[in-house]
Amino acid sequence: MKASERTVLIVEDNADDATLISMAFRRCGFENPLVIVHGPAEAMSYLLGEGEFVDRAKFPFPYLILLDHALPEDGSRVIKWVRRDRCYDCLPIVVFTGSDDPQEQNRALGSGANAYEVKPQGYENFVRVIKRIGESWLFRGDFISKETGV
């Protein structure tokens, strides 16, 4: 699978932030499919391929989860669920959130997130962080989906 074909699952409840993330990915030249879901329950349905996400051709298994940790429903719930399931336990999860609280960061990383990034102020700074995330995680060759084998 080429790096540009790797799907990114974005778990973000704020529509403006979701749009900004999508714009930043494109601005960085990443052509990856981006799927936006709005909370932990929807993220888990997507990962399981249930409900509206049953068609894996349309909703491929993600290569990376970009998770807003400050969701109305606790973002750690997704991290813990993913890490408990042997089918998904090696799936990279990058928390991308507005909180720079060290306790929040420790909670996310302690739950099993691979990285924690704070949403910066200003579009250019936002783009720089998305570029760093993309370059760090989308071009890694060591993740193989246990579900798809790619």
C-alpha positions as CSV (number, residue, x, y, z in Angstrom):
1,M,0.0,0.0,0.0
2,K,1.4,3.4,-1.0
3,A,1.6,6.0,1.8
4,S,-0.9,8.2,0.0
5,E,-3.5,5.5,0.1
6,R,-3.4,5.1,3.9
7,T,-6.7,6.3,5.5
8,V,-6.6,8.7,8.4
9,L,-9.5,8.4,10.8
10,I,-10.1,11.8,12.4
11,V,-12.1,11.8,15.6
12,E,-13.1,15.5,16.0
13,D,-16.4,16.9,17.4
14,N,-15.7,20.5,16.3
15,A,-16.7,21.0,12.6
16,D,-14.4,24.0,12.2
17,D,-11.4,22.1,13.5
18,A,-12.3,19.1,11.3
19,T,-12.3,21.4,8.3
20,L,-9.1,23.0,9.3
21,I,-7.4,19.6,9.7
22,S,-8.6,18.6,6.3
23,M,-7.3,21.8,4.7
24,A,-4.0,21.4,6.5
25,F,-3.5,17.9,5.2
26,R,-4.2,19.0,1.7
27,R,-1.9,22.1,2.1
28,C,0.9,19.8,3.1
29,G,0.4,17.7,0.0
30,F,-1.0,14.7,1.7
31,E,-3.5,13.0,-0.5
32,N,-4.6,10.4,2.0
33,P,-8.3,9.6,2.4
34,L,-9.6,11.4,5.4
35,V,-12.6,10.1,7.3
36,I,-14.1,12.4,10.0
37,V,-16.2,11.0,12.8
38,H,-17.6,13.0,15.7
39,G,-17.1,10.9,18.8
40,P,-15.9,7.7,20.4
41,A,-19.0,5.7,19.6
42,E,-18.8,6.6,15.9
43,A,-15.0,5.9,15.9
44,M,-15.6,2.4,17.3
45,S,-18.3,1.7,14.8
46,Y,-16.0,2.8,12.0
47,L,-13.2,0.5,13.3
48,L,-15.5,-2.4,13.6
49,G,-17.0,-1.8,10.2
50,E,-20.5,-1.6,11.6
51,G,-23.6,0.3,10.7
52,E,-23.0,3.0,8.0
53,F,-19.3,2.0,7.9
54,V,-19.9,-1.7,6.9
55,D,-18.5,-1.1,3.3
56,R,-14.7,-1.4,3.7
57,A,-14.2,-0.4,0.1
58,K,-15.9,3.0,0.9
59,F,-14.6,3.1,4.5
60,P,-11.2,1.4,4.6
61,F,-9.5,0.4,7.8
62,P,-7.4,3.3,9.0
63,Y,-3.7,3.5,9.1
64,L,-3.7,6.3,11.7
65,I,-6.2,7.8,14.2
66,L,-6.0,11.5,14.8
67,L,-8.0,11.9,18.0
68,D,-9.3,15.1,19.8
69,H,-8.9,14.0,23.4
70,A,-11.2,16.8,24.7
71,L,-14.4,15.3,23.4
72,P,-17.7,15.6,25.3
73,E,-17.4,11.8,25.6
74,D,-13.9,11.0,27.0
75,G,-11.4,10.6,24.2
76,S,-9.4,8.2,26.4
77,R,-12.3,5.8,25.9
78,V,-11.3,5.2,22.3
79,I,-7.6,4.8,23.1
80,K,-8.3,2.2,25.8
81,W,-10.7,0.3,23.6
82,V,-8.3,0.2,20.7
83,R,-5.4,-0.9,23.0
84,R,-7.5,-3.7,24.5
85,D,-8.5,-5.2,21.2
86,R,-5.7,-7.4,19.7
87,C,-7.0,-6.6,16.1
88,Y,-6.2,-2.9,16.6
89,D,-3.6,-2.7,19.3
90,C,-0.8,-1.6,17.0
91,L,-2.9,1.1,15.2
92,P,-1.1,4.4,15.7
93,I,-3.1,7.0,17.7
94,V,-2.0,10.6,17.8
95,V,-3.9,12.8,20.2
96,F,-4.5,16.3,18.6
97,T,-6.2,18.5,21.0
98,G,-6.5,22.0,22.4
99,S,-5.3,21.2,25.9
100,D,-1.7,21.7,26.9
101,D,-2.4,20.5,30.4
102,P,0.4,18.0,31.4
103,Q,-2.1,15.9,33.3
104,E,-4.2,15.5,30.2
105,Q,-1.2,14.6,28.2
106,N,-0.1,12.0,30.8
107,R,-3.6,10.6,30.8
108,A,-3.7,10.2,27.0
109,L,-0.2,8.7,26.8
110,G,-0.9,6.5,29.8
111,S,-4.0,5.2,28.1
112,G,-1.9,4.1,25.1
113,A,-1.7,7.1,22.7
114,N,1.5,7.1,20.6
115,A,1.9,10.9,20.6
116,Y,0.2,14.0,21.9
117,E,0.1,17.2,19.9
118,V,-1.5,20.5,21.0
119,K,-3.5,22.4,18.4
120,P,-1.6,25.6,17.9
121,Q,-2.9,29.1,17.2
122,G,-2.7,30.4,13.7
123,Y,-3.2,28.5,10.4
124,E,0.5,28.3,9.5
125,N,1.4,26.8,12.8
126,F,-1.5,24.4,12.5
127,V,-0.2,23.3,9.1
128,R,3.3,22.8,10.5
129,V,2.0,20.5,13.2
130,I,-0.1,18.5,10.7
131,K,2.9,18.2,8.4
132,R,5.0,16.8,11.3
133,I,2.2,14.3,12.2
134,G,1.8,13.2,8.6
135,E,5.6,12.8,8.0
136,S,6.0,11.0,11.3
137,W,3.2,8.6,11.0
138,L,1.9,8.1,7.5
139,F,5.2,7.1,6.0
140,R,6.1,4.5,8.6
141,G,6.4,1.0,7.1
142,D,6.1,-1.0,10.3
143,F,2.3,-1.0,10.8
144,I,0.4,-3.8,9.2
145,S,-3.3,-4.0,9.8
146,K,-4.2,-7.3,11.3
147,E,-7.6,-7.0,9.6
148,T,-6.5,-6.3,6.1
149,G,-2.9,-7.6,6.1
150,V,-1.6,-4.4,4.4
